[in-house]
Amino acid sequence: MKTFYIQHRPHSLLQKQQPQIIKSDLDDREYRAVTLTNNSLRVCLVSDKASNQSACGVAVAAGSFAEPTDLGGLAHFLEHMLFMGSTKYPTENYFERLVSTEGDGYTNAYTSDEVTDYYFKTRVKFRKTMDVFAQFFIHPLLSKSSITREMKAVESEWKREMGDDEWKIYALMRTLSSPEHPFQKFSTGSISTLNRSDIQEKLWDFYDQYYSANLITVAIIGNETLDTLQEWAEEIFSAIPNKDKVKPVFNILPFPWGDKKYIGRRVYYQPKSDKDSIKLIFPVNIRGYPDLRYVTYILAYEGKGSLFQYLSTRGYVTSLLADVQVEAENFVLVGVYCDLTEKGLKDPNVIVEALFKLLKTMRDDGIDERLWMEIKEIDELKFRFKEKEDPAAYASTISARMARVTDPRDYLNPPSRRSLNISREEEILSFLTPENLNMYIGSLKLSAEEKTEYGPQLTKVEKWYSTPYKNIAILDSD
């Protein structure tokens, strides 16, 4: 097995071969990055002697973006189907019972735009449970007998999401993006999108195309020694076939710069909750997952002279956040999110103008190198004193992170690896302009029946989440 660790040789030789995983000085766990010789599968091993729980996460570097255009939810449906058994362990839900009943643990999975991640934790029979788990990625059944039931489970998830405002606004963003990019697709899936005669064939097609060892990453956490965990990794995961598949890459954009059909839009919508809100979203069309920590820190700052202080003391907002909404390989959606007072709902332009005044100041003043370093130091302190999280969540986070980065020094996302790139920070700011803004204003005071003092009549209904909305250009009158 080709690894970053050479068994039976002095540990000093390890560092000469490969970079070491960077952890906090206060983290008492031991880490090792290995690459299996048989299939080039990358694995992160974590030995935690103090824990009585073990966990494993497996990430596949393909999600809903990789689905066929006419099969929304296929990646998510496949995620469900893998749990239904394998050639080696064909009993349905055997893995679930092994984890929850015998192991007093849990298992879960999620499908994002670019990654599908599976994970579990258990207190007993860790090696056995991991072997059952690994078979999902070696010889799954994907049997016809499970299709109808799991399709209904996917349908149930979708219906639960319909009552969640975060899902509703996310669906609006997707629906109103360019159909040339897979971001526009319905990613959860439903019976109406999945119930077709060739669905089993399509499941196998997707599995064969992307479930390959070179697109899979694994994180293993246990109280065993690193040597034992490494031995198990080789014995259990080496059978995952390496088909030498290519990771999905997209050159088109969901919100093309300057395209007024998708940029410069003001979207009014009716949420489920009685909170009035505004989301100001900017597409940042830069490849390689740009770091937006500096920008979002300044926008979300709540102290003296901040955007929040200005708007809240004048009675427009009650809260303000700034964060990345969507992070993909060739674009990022970053935004400012505010809960509004009635005054703010009636006059959202004040909020927009204040935001652009701050952004202009940031551009005019240039990148504050001292502030950038202060933010990094804050993040380094958080990294150093971070408490241990749930092992399954940690395994999931690490495996998903590994799907994005290849250098073991980046597996835990240590802030020490960040370096100031002034031209990149300036490039990010160049996307935060009035011409590149989409606004989403939500309130129950908006009506599908008529125009109100808070906004126009909501004349359309979003297809998948039944959200009433009106999409107009920002410069148009209500």
C-alpha positions as CSV (number, residue, x, y, z in Angstrom):
1,M,0.0,0.0,0.0
2,K,1.3,3.4,-1.0
3,T,0.9,5.7,2.0
4,F,2.3,8.7,3.7
5,Y,3.5,6.3,6.5
6,I,6.0,3.6,6.0
7,Q,5.4,0.6,8.3
8,H,8.4,-0.7,10.2
9,R,10.5,2.4,9.4
10,P,11.4,5.4,11.6
11,H,8.7,8.0,11.8
12,S,11.2,10.6,10.7
13,L,11.1,9.1,7.2
14,L,7.4,9.8,6.9
15,Q,7.7,13.5,6.6
16,K,10.2,13.2,3.8
17,Q,7.6,11.4,1.7
18,Q,4.5,13.5,2.0
19,P,3.1,16.5,3.8
20,Q,1.6,15.8,7.2
21,I,-2.0,16.6,8.2
22,I,-2.1,19.9,10.0
23,K,-4.0,19.8,13.3
24,S,-4.4,22.0,16.3
25,D,-1.7,21.9,19.0
26,L,-4.4,21.0,21.5
27,D,-5.9,18.2,19.4
28,D,-4.9,14.9,21.1
29,R,-6.0,12.8,18.2
30,E,-3.5,11.3,15.8
31,Y,-3.9,11.6,12.1
32,R,-2.5,9.9,9.0
33,A,-3.2,10.3,5.3
34,V,-2.8,7.2,3.2
35,T,-3.4,6.3,-0.5
36,L,-4.3,2.7,-1.2
37,T,-2.0,1.1,-3.7
38,N,-4.7,-1.1,-5.3
39,N,-7.1,1.6,-6.3
40,S,-5.5,5.0,-5.4
41,L,-8.3,5.7,-2.9
42,R,-7.4,8.5,-0.5
43,V,-8.1,7.9,3.2
44,C,-7.7,10.1,6.3
45,L,-7.1,8.0,9.5
46,V,-7.9,9.5,12.9
47,S,-7.0,7.7,16.1
48,D,-8.9,9.0,19.1
49,K,-7.9,6.9,22.2
50,A,-10.3,8.8,24.4
51,S,-13.4,8.1,22.4
52,N,-15.8,5.2,22.9
53,Q,-17.4,5.9,19.5
54,S,-16.1,5.1,16.0
55,A,-17.1,6.7,12.7
56,C,-16.5,6.6,9.0
57,G,-17.4,9.0,6.2
58,V,-17.3,8.4,2.4
59,A,-17.6,11.2,-0.1
60,V,-18.1,10.8,-3.8
61,A,-17.0,13.8,-5.9
62,A,-20.3,14.0,-7.8
63,G,-23.7,15.3,-6.8
64,S,-26.8,16.8,-8.3
65,F,-24.9,18.9,-10.9
66,A,-23.8,15.6,-12.6
67,E,-27.3,14.3,-13.1
68,P,-28.9,14.0,-16.6
69,T,-30.9,17.1,-17.4
70,D,-34.2,15.1,-17.5
71,L,-33.7,13.2,-14.3
72,G,-33.8,15.7,-11.4
73,G,-33.0,14.0,-8.1
74,L,-31.2,10.9,-9.5
75,A,-28.0,11.5,-7.4
76,H,-30.2,11.8,-4.3
77,F,-32.2,8.8,-5.2
78,L,-29.0,6.7,-5.7
79,E,-27.9,7.9,-2.2
80,H,-31.1,6.3,-0.8
81,M,-30.7,3.1,-2.8
82,L,-27.2,2.3,-1.7
83,F,-28.4,1.7,1.8
84,M,-30.7,-1.1,0.6
85,G,-28.0,-3.8,0.5
86,S,-25.1,-5.2,-1.4
87,T,-24.1,-8.5,-2.9
88,K,-22.1,-9.5,0.2
89,Y,-24.8,-8.2,2.6
90,P,-28.1,-8.5,0.7
91,T,-30.5,-8.0,3.5
92,E,-32.4,-4.7,3.3
93,N,-31.7,-2.3,6.1
94,Y,-29.1,-4.7,7.7
95,F,-26.6,-1.8,7.9
96,E,-29.2,0.4,9.6
97,R,-29.9,-2.2,12.2
98,L,-26.3,-2.9,12.8
99,V,-25.5,0.7,13.4
100,S,-28.6,1.8,15.4
101,T,-29.7,-1.3,17.2
102,E,-26.4,-3.0,18.0
103,G,-24.1,-0.1,17.7
104,D,-26.2,2.6,19.5
105,G,-25.2,4.9,16.7
106,Y,-26.7,6.4,13.6
107,T,-26.1,6.7,9.9
108,N,-27.0,9.4,7.4
109,A,-26.1,10.8,4.0
110,Y,-26.6,13.9,1.9
111,T,-26.4,14.9,-1.7
112,S,-25.1,18.4,-2.5
113,D,-24.4,20.1,-5.8
114,E,-20.9,18.6,-6.2
115,V,-20.6,15.9,-3.5
116,T,-22.6,13.0,-2.2
117,D,-21.5,12.1,1.4
118,Y,-22.3,9.0,3.5
119,Y,-21.4,8.5,7.1
120,F,-22.1,6.6,10.3
121,K,-21.0,6.1,13.9
122,T,-21.1,3.1,16.2
123,R,-20.0,2.0,19.6
124,V,-19.3,-1.7,18.8
125,K,-18.3,-3.9,15.9
126,F,-16.6,-1.0,14.1
127,R,-14.6,-3.2,11.6
128,K,-17.7,-5.3,10.8
129,T,-19.9,-2.2,10.3
130,M,-17.3,-0.6,8.1
131,D,-17.1,-3.6,5.9
132,V,-20.9,-3.6,5.4
133,F,-20.7,0.1,4.7
134,A,-17.9,-0.2,2.2
135,Q,-19.9,-2.7,0.1
136,F,-22.2,0.1,-0.9
137,F,-19.3,1.3,-3.1
138,I,-18.1,-2.1,-4.2
139,H,-21.2,-4.2,-5.1
140,P,-24.5,-2.6,-4.3
141,L,-27.7,-4.3,-5.3
142,L,-29.8,-1.3,-6.5
143,S,-32.6,-3.9,-6.7
144,K,-36.0,-3.3,-8.3
145,S,-37.7,-4.4,-5.1
146,S,-36.4,-1.3,-3.3
147,I,-37.1,1.3,-5.9
148,T,-40.7,2.1,-5.2
149,R,-40.3,2.4,-1.5
150,E,-37.2,4.6,-1.7
151,M,-38.8,6.7,-4.3
152,K,-41.6,7.4,-1.8
153,A,-39.0,8.2,0.8
154,V,-37.4,10.8,-1.6
155,E,-40.9,12.2,-2.2
156,S,-41.5,12.5,1.5
157,E,-38.2,14.5,1.9
158,W,-39.3,16.9,-0.9
159,K,-42.7,17.4,0.8
160,R,-41.0,18.2,4.1
161,E,-38.8,20.7,2.4
162,M,-41.8,22.5,1.0
163,G,-42.5,23.9,4.5
164,D,-39.0,25.2,5.0
165,D,-38.3,28.8,3.8
166,E,-34.6,28.2,3.3
167,W,-35.5,25.5,0.7
168,K,-38.2,27.7,-0.8
169,I,-35.8,30.6,-1.4
170,Y,-33.1,28.3,-2.6
171,A,-35.5,26.7,-5.1
172,L,-36.4,30.2,-6.4
173,M,-32.7,31.0,-6.9
174,R,-32.3,27.8,-8.9
175,T,-35.5,28.2,-10.9
176,L,-34.6,31.7,-12.0
177,S,-31.0,30.8,-13.0
178,S,-29.9,30.0,-16.5
179,P,-31.1,26.6,-17.8
180,E,-27.7,26.1,-19.4
181,H,-26.2,25.3,-16.0
182,P,-27.3,22.3,-13.8
183,F,-27.8,24.7,-10.9
184,Q,-31.3,25.3,-12.3
185,K,-32.3,21.6,-11.9
186,F,-34.6,20.3,-9.2
187,S,-32.1,18.4,-7.1
188,T,-34.2,16.7,-4.4
189,G,-36.3,14.5,-6.7
190,S,-39.9,13.2,-6.5
191,I,-42.0,10.5,-7.8
192,S,-42.9,12.6,-10.9
193,T,-39.2,13.0,-11.8
194,L,-38.0,9.6,-11.0
195,N,-40.9,7.2,-11.8
196,R,-39.9,5.9,-15.2
197,S,-39.4,2.5,-16.7
198,D,-35.6,2.8,-17.1
199,I,-34.9,4.2,-13.6
200,Q,-32.9,1.2,-12.5
201,E,-30.7,1.4,-15.6
202,K,-30.2,5.1,-15.0
203,L,-29.2,4.4,-11.4
204,W,-26.5,2.0,-12.6
205,D,-25.4,4.4,-15.3
206,F,-24.8,7.2,-12.7
207,Y,-23.2,4.8,-10.3
208,D,-20.8,3.4,-13.0
209,Q,-19.9,6.9,-14.2
210,Y,-19.0,8.5,-10.9
211,Y,-18.7,5.9,-8.1
212,S,-15.0,5.2,-8.8
213,A,-12.1,5.0,-6.3
214,N,-10.4,8.0,-7.9
215,L,-13.5,10.1,-7.2
216,I,-14.0,8.7,-3.6
217,T,-12.5,9.9,-0.4
218,V,-12.7,8.2,3.1
219,A,-12.3,9.4,6.7
220,I,-12.0,6.7,9.4
221,I,-12.2,7.6,13.1
222,G,-11.6,5.0,15.9
223,N,-9.9,4.4,19.2
224,E,-7.6,1.8,17.6
225,T,-4.0,2.7,16.6
226,L,-3.3,4.3,13.3
227,D,-1.6,1.1,12.2
228,T,-4.7,-0.9,12.9
229,L,-7.0,1.6,11.2
230,Q,-4.6,1.6,8.2
231,E,-4.7,-2.2,8.0
232,W,-8.5,-2.2,8.1
233,A,-8.7,0.5,5.4
234,E,-6.6,-1.5,3.1
235,E,-8.5,-4.8,3.8
236,I,-12.0,-3.2,3.5
237,F,-11.7,-0.4,0.9
238,S,-9.2,-1.7,-1.5
239,A,-11.9,-3.5,-3.4
240,I,-13.6,-0.3,-4.5
241,P,-12.9,-0.3,-8.2
242,N,-10.9,2.5,-9.8
243,K,-12.5,3.2,-13.1
244,D,-10.3,6.3,-13.7
245,K,-13.4,8.5,-14.1
246,V,-13.3,12.2,-14.6
247,K,-14.8,14.6,-12.1
248,P,-17.7,16.7,-13.5
249,V,-16.5,20.1,-14.6
250,F,-18.7,23.0,-15.8
251,N,-17.6,26.0,-17.8
252,I,-21.0,27.7,-18.1
253,L,-22.4,29.8,-15.3
254,P,-25.9,29.9,-13.7
255,F,-25.9,33.7,-13.5
256,P,-23.8,34.9,-16.5
257,W,-22.2,38.3,-16.0
258,G,-24.2,41.0,-17.7
259,D,-27.1,38.8,-18.7
260,K,-30.1,40.8,-17.6
261,K,-32.4,37.7,-17.7
262,Y,-30.6,36.3,-14.7
263,I,-28.7,39.3,-13.1
264,G,-30.1,42.5,-11.8
265,R,-33.3,40.9,-10.7
266,R,-35.6,41.8,-7.8
267,V,-37.7,38.8,-6.7
268,Y,-40.6,39.2,-4.4
269,Y,-42.0,36.0,-2.8
270,Q,-44.3,34.7,-0.1
271,P,-42.6,32.6,2.5
272,K,-44.2,30.2,5.0
273,S,-43.1,32.1,8.2
274,D,-44.2,35.5,9.2
275,K,-40.6,36.9,9.1
276,D,-40.0,39.7,6.6
277,S,-36.6,39.3,5.0
278,I,-34.2,40.4,2.2
279,K,-31.4,38.5,0.6
280,L,-28.9,40.4,-1.5
281,I,-27.0,37.8,-3.5
282,F,-23.9,38.3,-5.7
283,P,-22.5,35.6,-8.1
284,V,-18.7,35.5,-7.8
285,N,-17.6,33.8,-10.9
286,I,-14.2,32.6,-9.9
287,R,-12.9,29.1,-10.1
288,G,-11.3,27.1,-7.3
289,Y,-13.5,27.9,-4.3
290,P,-12.2,31.4,-3.5
291,D,-11.9,32.4,0.1
292,L,-14.5,35.0,1.0
293,R,-13.8,35.2,4.7
294,Y,-12.4,38.8,4.5
295,V,-15.4,40.1,2.6
296,T,-18.1,38.4,4.7
297,Y,-16.4,39.4,7.9
298,I,-16.6,43.1,7.1
299,L,-20.1,42.8,5.8
300,A,-21.4,40.9,8.8
301,Y,-19.5,43.0,11.4
302,E,-21.9,44.4,14.0
303,G,-19.7,46.9,15.9
304,K,-19.4,50.7,15.7
305,G,-19.6,52.0,12.1
306,S,-20.9,48.7,10.7
307,L,-23.6,48.2,8.2
308,F,-25.7,46.5,10.8
309,Q,-25.4,49.4,13.2
310,Y,-26.3,51.9,10.6
311,L,-29.5,49.9,9.5
312,S,-30.6,48.7,12.8
313,T,-30.3,52.1,14.6
314,R,-32.4,53.6,11.9
315,G,-35.1,51.0,12.3
316,Y,-34.7,49.0,9.0
317,V,-33.4,45.6,10.1
318,T,-33.4,43.5,13.2
319,S,-30.5,41.1,12.2
320,L,-27.9,40.9,9.5
321,L,-25.7,38.0,8.3
322,A,-23.2,37.7,5.5
323,D,-22.1,34.3,4.2
324,V,-21.6,32.1,1.3
325,Q,-25.0,30.7,0.1
326,V,-23.6,28.3,-2.6
327,E,-20.1,27.2,-3.2
328,A,-19.2,25.4,-6.4
329,E,-16.0,24.9,-8.4
330,N,-16.6,27.7,-10.9
331,F,-18.9,30.1,-9.0
332,V,-19.9,31.2,-5.5
333,L,-23.1,32.9,-4.4
334,V,-22.3,35.2,-1.5
335,G,-24.9,37.3,0.2
336,V,-26.2,39.6,2.9
337,Y,-29.3,38.4,4.7
338,C,-31.5,40.7,6.8
339,D,-34.6,40.3,8.9
340,L,-36.6,43.4,8.2
341,T,-38.8,45.7,10.2
342,E,-41.9,47.0,8.4
343,K,-40.0,50.1,7.6
344,G,-37.3,48.0,6.0
345,L,-39.8,46.1,4.0
346,K,-41.4,49.2,2.7
347,D,-38.1,50.8,1.7
348,P,-35.5,48.0,1.0
349,N,-33.6,50.4,-1.3
350,V,-32.1,52.1,1.8
351,I,-30.5,48.8,2.7
352,V,-29.2,48.3,-0.8
353,E,-27.8,51.8,-1.0
354,A,-26.1,51.4,2.4
355,L,-24.5,48.1,1.4
356,F,-23.1,49.6,-1.8
357,K,-21.8,52.6,0.1
358,L,-19.8,50.2,2.3
359,L,-18.6,48.1,-0.7
360,K,-17.4,51.3,-2.5
361,T,-15.5,52.3,0.6
362,M,-13.9,48.9,0.7
363,R,-12.8,49.2,-2.9
364,D,-11.6,52.8,-2.6
365,D,-9.6,52.1,0.6
366,G,-8.0,49.0,-0.8
367,I,-7.5,45.7,1.0
368,D,-6.7,46.2,4.7
369,E,-3.8,43.9,5.3
370,R,-3.8,44.4,9.0
371,L,-7.5,43.5,9.3
372,W,-6.9,40.5,7.0
373,M,-4.3,39.2,9.4
374,E,-6.5,39.9,12.4
375,I,-9.3,37.8,10.9
376,K,-6.8,35.0,10.2
377,E,-5.6,35.2,13.8
378,I,-9.2,34.9,15.1
379,D,-9.8,31.9,12.9
380,E,-6.5,30.3,14.1
381,L,-7.6,30.7,17.7
382,K,-10.9,29.1,16.9
383,F,-9.1,26.2,15.1
384,R,-6.8,25.8,18.1
385,F,-9.5,25.7,20.7
386,K,-12.2,23.9,18.7
387,E,-14.0,21.3,20.7
388,K,-14.4,17.8,19.5
389,E,-17.5,17.3,17.5
390,D,-19.7,14.3,17.0
391,P,-17.5,11.6,15.3
392,A,-19.9,10.9,12.5
393,A,-20.2,14.6,11.7
394,Y,-16.4,15.0,11.8
395,A,-15.9,12.0,9.5
396,S,-18.4,13.5,7.1
397,T,-16.8,16.9,7.2
398,I,-13.3,15.5,6.5
399,S,-14.3,13.2,3.7
400,A,-16.3,15.9,2.0
401,R,-13.4,18.3,2.4
402,M,-11.0,15.7,0.8
403,A,-13.3,15.6,-2.2
404,R,-12.3,19.2,-2.9
405,V,-8.6,19.3,-1.9
406,T,-5.8,16.8,-2.5
407,D,-3.0,18.1,-0.2
408,P,-3.2,16.4,3.2
409,R,-2.2,19.7,4.8
410,D,-5.6,21.1,3.8
411,Y,-7.8,18.1,5.0
412,L,-8.8,19.9,8.2
413,N,-8.9,23.3,6.7
414,P,-6.4,25.0,9.0
415,P,-6.4,28.8,8.8
416,S,-2.5,28.7,8.8
417,R,-2.7,27.6,5.2
418,R,-4.4,30.8,4.1
419,S,-2.2,33.5,2.6
420,L,-3.1,37.0,1.6
421,N,-3.6,37.5,-2.1
422,I,-4.5,41.1,-2.7
423,S,-5.3,40.8,-6.4
424,R,-7.7,37.9,-5.6
425,E,-9.5,39.9,-2.8
426,E,-9.8,42.8,-5.3
427,E,-11.2,40.4,-7.9
428,I,-13.8,39.2,-5.4
429,L,-14.9,42.8,-4.6
430,S,-15.2,43.5,-8.4
431,F,-18.2,41.1,-8.5
432,L,-20.0,42.9,-5.6
433,T,-21.5,45.6,-7.7
434,P,-25.0,46.9,-8.4
435,E,-24.9,45.4,-11.9
436,N,-24.2,41.9,-10.4
437,L,-26.9,41.9,-7.7
438,N,-30.0,39.8,-7.3
439,M,-32.5,40.7,-4.5
440,Y,-35.0,38.4,-2.9
441,I,-37.6,40.0,-0.7
442,G,-39.9,37.7,1.3
443,S,-43.0,38.6,3.3
444,L,-46.5,37.3,4.1
445,K,-47.7,40.9,3.5
446,L,-47.1,40.3,-0.2
447,S,-50.1,38.9,-2.1
448,A,-50.8,36.7,-5.0
449,E,-54.2,38.4,-5.3
450,E,-53.2,42.0,-5.7
451,K,-50.5,44.6,-5.4
452,T,-49.9,45.9,-1.9
453,E,-47.9,48.8,-0.4
454,Y,-45.1,46.3,0.2
455,G,-44.7,45.1,-3.4
456,P,-46.2,43.9,-6.6
457,Q,-48.8,41.2,-7.1
458,L,-47.1,37.8,-7.1
459,T,-48.3,36.5,-10.4
460,K,-46.2,33.3,-10.7
461,V,-45.8,30.1,-8.6
462,E,-42.4,28.3,-8.4
463,K,-42.9,24.8,-9.9
464,W,-41.4,22.6,-7.2
465,Y,-42.0,24.4,-3.9
466,S,-45.3,26.2,-4.8
467,T,-43.9,29.6,-3.8
468,P,-45.8,32.6,-5.1
469,Y,-43.4,35.2,-6.6
470,K,-42.8,38.0,-8.9
471,N,-39.5,38.5,-10.8
472,I,-38.7,41.9,-12.2
473,A,-35.6,43.9,-13.0
474,I,-34.2,45.9,-10.1
475,L,-34.6,49.1,-12.0
476,D,-38.3,48.5,-12.8
477,S,-41.0,50.1,-10.7
478,D,-43.2,47.8,-8.6
